[in-house]
């Protein structure tokens, strides 16, 4: 009887831990984001504005997990903030190849297009976000506001 109780407790614990991990996964986007030390440290560097270090960490992250659209997106973001627009473009496209409705990548790519003077492509990203955000989302709102500000400054 004691043996059965231990097996039941072990099974319950395993199910509970698995559910917690499943619940925590994918907090960046709808996709599942594997927890790796490079990615976690890169996010801290992005928050601190240290984009060069974030790029180095995210390059390690995507090398180990090339199917992580969140890491490709943040790599593109960090490169853009570091001033490397063409490299950022490539990485946003890699994120979107993995997850075409990735909200962050669509927003940031739209912002990059505005920086590059391509309003039409920025509006395409806004259209994708409109379809991806059923009840609205901050990425849609932020890109819409960026487009409005761009147009108000005379951008076309």
N, C-alpha and C positions, 0 to 999 in steps of 0.2 A: 504494500500500500504506500509506504513512504517513497519507494522508487517511482510509482505512478505520479505522486504529488510533485516530485522533482521534475519529471518530464513535462507535466502540465505547466509548471512555473517557467521552465526554460522556454517552452513554446510560446507562452503568453508574453514573456519578456522579448523574445525575438520578434514577435508580431508587433509589439509596441514600439520597439526601436525602428523597425522597418517603416512603420507608418509615420513616425516622426521624421525620418530621413526623407520620405516621399513628400511630406508636407513642406519641408524646408527647401526642397529642390526647386529650382526655377524661379527664385524670387526676383531675378533681374528681368526676365521675360517669360513668355509662355513656354519656351524651350527649357529643357533641364540643363542647368549649369553645374558641371562637375566642380567639386570643391578642390582646388589645387592651391598650393601656397603662392605660386607666382601670380595667379589671378587675384587672390585676396590682397596680397601686398601691392599689386598694381593699382587696385581700387583706392587704397589708402594714399598712394602717391598722386593719383588723379585728384582726389579731394584736397590734397595739399598743394596742387598746382605744379607738381614735379613731373612734367610730362616726359622728359627725357628718360628718367628712371622707369616710369610706367611703360614706355615703349620697350625698354630692354626686358622687363619682366613679362610683358604680354607676348613678346616674341618667343620667350621660353614656353609660355602657356599654350600658344597655338601650335608650337612644335610638338608638344606632348599630347595635345588634344585638338587636332585640326578641324573637328566637327563642332566646335563650340562657337556659335554665332555671337554670343555676348563678348567673348574675348576678342574676336575679329572687330566687332563694333567699337569696343573700347580702345583697341589698337588704332583704328581709324581716327577716333576722337582725339587720342593723345597725339598722333602725328599731325592732325589738323591744328591743334592748339600749339604745337611746337613749330608750326609754319610749313610743314611738308604736305602741301595740298594734294599733289599727284599721288603720293604714297598713301595718303588718307583715302583717296577715292578708291584705290585698288582694294583696300581692306574693308571698306564699307560694302563694296560689291561682293566680296567673299562672304561677309555676314549675310547679305541678302540672298546669295546663292543657296545658303543653308536654310534660311528662314525668310522668305520674301515679304512676310508681314511683320518682321521685327520692327517694333515701334521705335526703339532708340536709333537703330541704323537708318531708318527712313527719315526720322527727324534730323539727325546729324548730317546725313547726306544732302538733305534739302538745304540745310544751313551752309554746307560747303558749296553747293551750287550757287547760292546767293553770293558768297565770298568770291566766287569765280565769275560772277556777272551773268549767270544763266538762270533767269527768272522762270522760264518755261519749264526747265527740269525741276526746279524747286517746287513748282506747282504740281508737277507729276507726283512728287513724293508726298505732297499734302493730300492729293487724291487717294493715294494708296493708304495713307493713315486714316482718311475718312472711312474707308472700307474696313480697316483693321480695328478701329475703335468704335464699337457698337454704340456705346452711350457716351462718347467723347473720352478723351484722355489728355493728359498733360502734354504729351509729345505733339499731338495735333494742334492744341492751343498754342504751344510755344512756336511751332513752325509757322502757323497762321499769323501770329504776331510779328515774327521776324520778316515774313513776306510783306505785311502791311508797312512795317518800318522801312523796308527796302524801297517799296513803291513810293512812300511819302518823301523819301530823299531823292526821288527822281529816277530811280532804277527802273529799267524796263526790260 
